[in-house]
């Protein structure tokens, strides 16, 4: 099982309030994450959900020309299972001190919370050119 292959799709959206980022993600039914978790009743493991959140945060910061290193994921609560081909909404906003961002995140499915938590990070000194996309 090669987990480096694309196992989900992410669709970037803008948060109309401007206070955070909202992204849609689809965990595709052919994903290897579902093959053994659990046979006959597949659900997406929590670590895979957190991987999507991490990827979304890193991509958004890169788009803004910033590089971060994630130091920890805290206060995570899993509330609902994610099944193959469920379309998730990943929303996060940044707070924290200068150079030490904290991202509060919430993953939802049909308006119901799947999981939520916080990501602690550090801003790396090198910056990237901002992307227009």
N, C-alpha and C positions, 0 to 999 in steps of 0.2 A: 504494500500500500504506500504510494508516494503522496504524502500530504502537501508537497510543494506544488502539485498541480492545482489549477484553478478549481475549487470545489464549491464556490458560491459566486454570486453576482452582486455588485454594489452599484446603486444608482444614486448619484449625488443630487441633493435638493437643497434649496435655501430655506432657512427658517424665516417665515414672514415677519416675526418680531425682531429679527436681527440680533437676538441675544444668545444665539447658539447655532448649532449645526444639526441638520436633520438629514439622514441618509436612509435609503431603503436597501435592504439586503435580502437575497433569496438563497436559501440553502437548498441546492439542487438535489433531487431525489437520487441521482447517480453518485452522490458523494460517498467516498470510502468511510466517512464518519458514521454513516448509518449501517454499514455492513455488519457490525458486531454489537451494536448498541441500540436496541436489543433485537434479536432475531424474532420476526413476526410482529413486532411492535416498535418500529424504529423511532428513536428520538435523538435529537442533536445533543451531544455532550456539552456540558457547561463550558469546558475549556475551548470548544469550537466557537461558542457564542462570544466568549471573551476575546478570542483571536480576531473575530470580525470587528469588535469594538476597537481593539488596539490598532488594527489596520486602518480603520476609518479615521481615528485620531491622528495617526502618523501621516496619512495622506492629506488631511486637512491642513496640518501644520506645514507640511512640505509645500502645499499649494500657496501658502502665505509666505513662503521663503524662510521658514524656521525649521530647525532640526531639534528634535527632543530625544531624550533617552528616558524610557519608562523605568521608574524605580520600584513601583509596587501597585498592586490593585487591592483596594480595601473596601470593607463594608459591603461586599457583594451578597445579594440575596437572589436566589433563583425561585421563581414563583409558579411558572407554567412550563410545560414541555413544548419543544419545537419539533414539528414533524416535517418530513420531506416536502419540499416545495412551499412551505409557509413563507409568506412575504412579511419580513420584519421591518420595523421602523427603529432606527438607532438615532437617539438624540443625545447631544452632549453640549455642555457649556464649560468655559474655562474660568477659573478664579485663582487665587493664590498670590504669592509674593512675586516680585520681579525676578525672573530667572528660575522660579520654582512653581510652574503651573500645576494646578489640580483640575482634573476634568470630572465633573459629575455626569454620569451617564444613565440612560434608561433605554432598555430595549423593550419594545411592545409589539403585540400581535393583535390586530383588530381592536386597538384601543385599550387592551389589557396588558398590564406589566408582566413581561417574561422575566426580566432581571434588571437590577439596578446596582449602582456602586460608584466608586471613585477611583480614578487613576492618578497616581502621584508621579510627576516627571521632573526632569531638569532640562533647561534650555542649553543646547550645545553652543559653543562660541562661534562656530562657523555658520554663516547664513547662506542660503541659496537664493538665486534670483527668483522673484515671485512669478508664479504661473498665471497666465491670463485665463486659463481654462477652468 
